[in-house]
């Protein structure tokens, strides 16, 4: 595709994103807000797993930490909702970095098991009774819905809280994606990929493998934590049952279906994990996850490099034809 | 353009033709002359999927109602989605039901966390959240949440009844509690402590919990025996309750056993545990138990059985959740009958809150449904019963809080 054409597509996409909440119902707007939330989380996991080759089966735990950070800050300390998002990111950056340090010694499947342990224990840790006065225990925390800010109203822009939340999530997602793109296309991204592909060679070239790996863990957790905070604000409720190990597995499914080591893949993956379970539920009440499984096998079989890979291949074929 | 005008023309014609009937009939979204749309979420998958059978029973029940001509001539369109017991999913699905499927109200959404997640939303939208499937006590709060109503007796009330009974029968009591580590288990524990009052700290000698994902509760039972407890309060769901009863018997621990009502089914709990191992267990009940021989010839239970065989043949007759689903669906049927042609959300809530001693024949004799503007707890009484090796023997009065 020529440069002009790709800019055209990008502009169209931005316009579509901006118009979306005014075209579809509030319920759909809410769903697309969740898509944006998942996309941020998937981008985070992709930095770790796709680019750096470290498999995590426990990213739901960081999502939970982000969500609870936001909820506790709003509920107990009366923090404004927008301030909780960077706070959740910071908390998760530290948590991820600290978890990444010991995890350095673990490779491949052993790391997967360690992160699995984190993911599987998180709901129970959230129920821990000494933390109850903060976390609300099994009852969770109910959060008030953010209203659109007053200056928008004064400027004559009328929108309801669902639409506002969508734009808030869209802004955060845009910032996170630009940051991610900057990070991954440059020196850091190349270092991460080098470690993934051949870590001995990477170290021989002077890359501090230990530092980069724990940084990747921290940054990845930060992304997921930001997503968790946004998700909590959108759903207006956090409870331990929201963050079971299944969430972590769904994230992994999302990045593989969307496309490993691909930034746009996070968005495709988010669309998949948001909408395909609903489609499956509509096809069969008796065995929705069996239908979901069929979809999954279909996707993996037809698009072995994820949706992002398939789109890339189609584009290449399309432009080649154009060149002839 | 033309096709859009047709219904408007039809409406106008209808309005001109029959002004009197239009004045009587009042509808909110989800209700019409031919249909009442009702929304629901249930855990058809995920950790609590055993409860999904309640949603299936209710779906089957309204299928039967429709086959028999519906309620006041209107078909029931019962739309039930899977939320996998995950609160964010419940929020999404309930928003779909309210905003896209335009249901008149939601009914029997299952689970305390799931219902907590939509509690504010429903009340802000002023859409009834009717007869929720959880035993938490917070659903009876008509002042702050006038659009939410529970149905079953709440766990804390039940536990307080046990506490009263324990204090009456055993002066030097030492209680060991086994509970599921979630809202349901903790509600029972709280009720027990409240009921024991200032004696709680001394009376409860051991509290052990288990997780839904645990394979067995064997080690917990050994721990309780070691604590020297002479009363065992068993707050487990059917599978775990049965394991606990069997294990206690097998290791020779012989306390007085109180079993929570959730697991009082003979077929699903006592039979797998061993009937001879269950003799003497005390519980409370408000529903008739199909697997209890005293109801073998009861006409109401017979009717339920033939309903199950025709409309939900894959459902387990021994699973008390199916009796529960049937009974709550019949409660709703009664509410909708009372609504008549005034199918507004306000009237649905009003009728649900004006049941005066309504008896549904699958409830135990003497247990009735009473609600009012400031009482949003439909079933408040239970009866104590003791297992004699074959069936439950009811004793004492029907008790409320």
Boltz contact constraints between the chains, C-beta under 6 A:
constraints:
  - contact:
      token1: [A, 25]
      token2: [B, 99]
      max_distance: 6.0
  - contact:
      token1: [A, 26]
      token2: [B, 99]
      max_distance: 6.0
  - contact:
      token1: [A, 27]
      token2: [B, 95]
      max_distance: 6.0
  - contact:
      token1: [A, 27]
      token2: [B, 96]
      max_distance: 6.0
  - contact:
      token1: [A, 27]
      token2: [B, 99]
      max_distance: 6.0
  - contact:
      token1: [A, 27]
      token2: [B, 100]
      max_distance: 6.0
  - contact:
      token1: [A, 30]
      token2: [B, 95]
      max_distance: 6.0
  - contact:
      token1: [A, 138]
      token2: [B, 182]
      max_distance: 6.0
  - contact:
      token1: [A, 138]
      token2: [B, 183]
      max_distance: 6.0
  - contact:
      token1: [A, 139]
      token2: [B, 183]
      max_distance: 6.0
  - contact:
      token1: [A, 235]
      token2: [B, 88]
      max_distance: 6.0
  - contact:
      token1: [A, 235]
      token2: [B, 91]
      max_distance: 6.0
  - contact:
      token1: [A, 237]
      token2: [B, 87]
      max_distance: 6.0
  - contact:
      token1: [A, 237]
      token2: [B, 117]
      max_distance: 6.0
  - contact:
      token1: [A, 239]
      token2: [B, 87]
      max_distance: 6.0
  - contact:
      token1: [A, 239]
      token2: [B, 113]
      max_distance: 6.0
  - contact:
      token1: [A, 241]
      token2: [B, 113]
      max_distance: 6.0
  - contact:
      token1: [A, 242]
      token2: [B, 86]
      max_distance: 6.0
  - contact:
      token1: [A, 242]
      token2: [B, 87]
      max_distance: 6.0
  - contact:
      token1: [A, 242]
      token2: [B, 88]
      max_distance: 6.0
  - contact:
      token1: [A, 281]
      token2: [B, 82]
      max_distance: 6.0
  - contact:
      token1: [A, 288]
      token2: [B, 45]
      max_distance: 6.0
  - contact:
      token1: [A, 288]
      token2: [B, 82]
      max_distance: 6.0
  - contact:
      token1: [A, 289]
      token2: [B, 45]
      max_distance: 6.0
